[in-house]
Amino acid sequence: MRYPAVAGSFYPKNIDDLKSEIENSFKSKFGPGYIPALDPKGPRAIKAAVNPHAGYFYSGPVAAHTFAAMAKDGFPETFVILGPNHHALGPLVATTDQDFLMPMGKVEVDIEILDRIGSAVPKSHDAHRLEHSIEVQLPFIQYFCPEAKIVPIVMIDQTYETAINLAEILSDACRGKDVVFLASSDFSHYVPPDVAEAQDRKVIDRILSMNVPEVIDTVQRYKITMCGYGPVMTAMLASGSQSAGLLAYGTSGDACEMKDVVGYASIIMT
C-alpha cells in the first residue's frame, strides 16, 4: 500500500474537510461556479487532460474545471496519471503496483494494464513514495467515482524521445480499455504574475495546436519552468487526441497576493 505523502498539507486529511475543500474549489469564482454531477452515460469524448497538482488552496479551482468537464463527459474506468518525479527517486520512468491509500479510501491500480506494460516501465515504490503529482489528483477522482482505477507513472526523464517511447507502450497497453490520460503539471514557477502568464501562454498555445515537438521546444527555448512537460507530451501522443481546449488558466496569486507565483492550466483533449 502506498500511503499519503501530502495529506494535511496540500489537501485536508479529514474526510469532511477534504470534501468541503473540493466543493469550495468548484464553487470558487475562479472555478466552474457549481458542483457537477457525474453523468454515467456521458459521451466519453475526453481522451486526455492537463491538470495542476499544487495545494488545493492555490490550484483547486483550476483543477475543478478539468473534473467538471470530465464529470459531464463521463468518467473512464481507469485514469492513466502521468506526473513529474519532483524528488528524482527511482528509475527515470516508473510505475507502481501499490494501491494508494487516501483519506477517502483505497484507490486501486489497474493490474490488467500493468500486466500488459510488463517490464517496459519498471515498478518502483521509492519513485512514488514521496511524490505528490499523482496523489493530489486522487481525491477529486474519488469524490465522483470511488471505484475508478489508476495507472500511476512518474517521470524524471522528460525528453521528447522518452515521451514517444512511453506513449507507444501505453497506447498498446491500453488498447480496448476505457481510459483517460491525465497529465499532472504546473506551469511557470515563482515568477511575477505577468511573466508567468506571458510565458505559460506560449506553451499552452503549442498544446492547443497539438504540436507535440513544439511543446518541449517552447519550454526549452523560453526557459519556462513547467515541471511536467514530459507527462503532457506523453498524454498528447498516447491518447491520439485531435484537438484541445483551454478551460481555465490561473496562478497561485489568485488565492492571495504574492510577488512571485506558480501558473496553472486546465486543458482537455478530445
C-alpha positions, 0 to 999 in steps of 0.5 A: 500500500502506498500511503499519503505523502501530502495529506494535511498539507496540500489537501485536508486529511479529514474526510469532511474537510477534504470534501468541503475543500473540493466543493469550495474549489468548484464553487470558487469564482475562479472555478466552474461556479457549481458542483457537477454531477457525474453523468454515467452515460456521458459521451466519453469524448475526453481522451486526455487532460492537463491538470495542476497538482499544487495545494488545493488552496492555490490550484483547486479551482483550476483543477475543478474545471478539468473534473467538471468537464470530465464529470459531464463527459463521463468518467473512464474506468481507469485514469492513466496519471502521468506526473513529474518525479519532483524528488528524482527517486527511482528509475527515470520512468516508473510505475507502481503496483501499490494501491494508494491509500487516501483519506477517502479510501483505497484507490486501486491500480489497474493490474490488467494494464500493468500486466500488459506494460510488463517490464517496459516501465519498471515498478518502483515504490521509492519513485512514488513514495514521496511524490505528490503529482499523482496523489493530489489528483486522487481525491477529486477522482474519488469524490465522483467515482470511488471505484475508478482505477489508476495507472500511476507513472512518474517521470524524471526523464522528460525528453521528447524521445522518452515521451514517444517511447512511453506513449507507444507502450501505453497506447498498446497497453491500453488498447480496448480499455476505457481510459483517460490520460491525465497529465499532472503539471504546473506551469511557470514557477515563482515568477511575477504574475505577468511573466508567468502568464506571458510565458505559460501562454506560449506553451499552452498555445503549442498544446492547443495546436497539438504540436507535440515537438513544439511543446518541449521546444517552447519550454526549452527555448523560453526557459519556462519552468513547467515541471511536467512537460514530459507527462503532457507530451506523453498524454498528447501522443498516447491518447491520439487526441485531435484537438484541445481546449483551454478551460481555465488558466490561473496562478497561485496569486489568485488565492492571495497576493504574492510577488512571485507565483506558480501558473496553472492550466486546465486543458482537455483533449478530445 
